Amino acid sequence: MKDKKTAKKASLTGDSVMGQRIVLLRHALKLTQVEFSKKIMISNGMIAAIELGKRKVNDRLLRLIKITFGANEHWLRTGEGPMLEQDRTPDYKISEALEAFQKLSPPLQDLVLEHLYKLLEYEQSVKKDL
C-alpha cells in the first residue's frame, strides 16, 4: 500500500513540473490560457488543471503542443535543452498568416508576396555577410 502512495506522489510531482513547463512555454509565447487552449483545441479548464499539476499530460497532448507551438518535446518532458525547436515556425503562426493573407484583396496579396520575397533576399544577404 505504501508503494502505491509513493508512486502516485512521484507521478503528481512529475505532472506538476511538466505543468510548470507548459506555463513557461505559454508565457514565452505570450498567450493566455484561453488562447493556448483554443489553439490546441482543448478546454481552458484542462489547461488550468495541467498547469496546476492536477491533470496528467499524456503523449498525445505533448505531440499536439510540439506540433502547434514548435515546442521541444524533450524539454517538455525533462526540462533539458531549448524550449522551442530551432529553425521551425509554429503551425499556429502559419495558420494565422494564411488566414490574414486570404482576407486581403488580390492586389494586396501580390504586394505582400513581393515584400515577403524581398525580406527573404535581405535575410539571405545578411547571413552571407556573417
N, C-alpha and C positions, 0 to 999 in steps of 0.2 A: 504494500500500500504506500509506503514511504517513497519507493522508487517512482511510482506514477506521479505523485505530487511534485517530486523534484524535476521529473521530465517535463511536466506541464509548466512549472515555474520557469525552467530554462527556455522553453518554447515561447512563453509570453515575453520573456526578456528579448529574445531574438526578434519577435514580431514588433516589439516596441522600438527597437533600434532601427529596424527596416522602416517602420513608420516615420521615424525621425528623419531618415534619409529622404523619404518622399516629401516631407515638409521642406527640407533643404532644397531639393530639386524644384519643387513648386515655387519657392521663394526666388530661386535663381532665375526661373523663367518668368517671374513677376506675374504669377497667376493666382487668383483666389481659388478657394476650394471649389466653388461653383464652376468657374471657368475650367479648371483642371478636370473635374469630374465630367463635364459636358464633352470635352474633347476625347475622353476615353469611354464615353457612354456608360458610365455607372452613376449611381446616386451620390449626391453630396454627403448623405449620411454615412455611406460606406467609406468614402474617403476620410471623413472625420474619424470614424471608428478605427480605420487603419492607422491614421496618424497618431492616434492615442494608444495604439497597441492592443485595442480591444478586438480587432478582426485580423485574421491571418491573411498574409499576402501570398496568393497562390502563383504558380508558374505562368498561368495564362495572363494574369494581371501584370506580372513583371514584363512579359513579352509585349503586351499592349503598351505599357509605359515606354518601353525601349523603342518600339516602332513609332509611336506617336510623337514622342518628345526627343528622340535621339539620345536617350539616357544609356549609360554604360551599365549593362546588366550585372557585370561583375562588381561594380561599385555599389549598386543597389543591394546586392546580396552580402558583400563583405566590407564595404567602405574603403576598399583598396582601388587605386587607380583614379583616373579622371572621372568626374561626374557625368560628363557628356562624351559621346563618341566623337572622335576627331573627324574633321572634314565631312560632316554629314548634316544636311539641313533636316530638321524635324519635319515629319509629314504634315503637322498642323500648319506650319508656315507655308508650305507649298499649297495646301488646300485654301488657305486664306488669300494667298496671292492670286491663285487661279479664280477664285470667286470674285475678287475685286476686278480682275482683268476682264472677266466675262461681262461685267456690268458696264464697261466702257463702250463707247461707240467705236466702230471700225477704224476711223481716222486716229482716235486716241490710242487704240490698241497698237496701231502701226508706230505711233510716236513712242509708246512705252517700249516696244521691241527694239526700236532704233537706239534708245537710250540704254537699254539693257546690254546690247552688243557693244556700245561704246564703253560702258562700265567694265565689261569683261576684257576688252582690249587694254584699258587702263590698268586693270589689276594684273594682267599678264606682263605688261611693260614694267610695272613696279617690281614684280617678282624677279624679272630678269636682271634688274639693277642691283638686287641684293646679293 
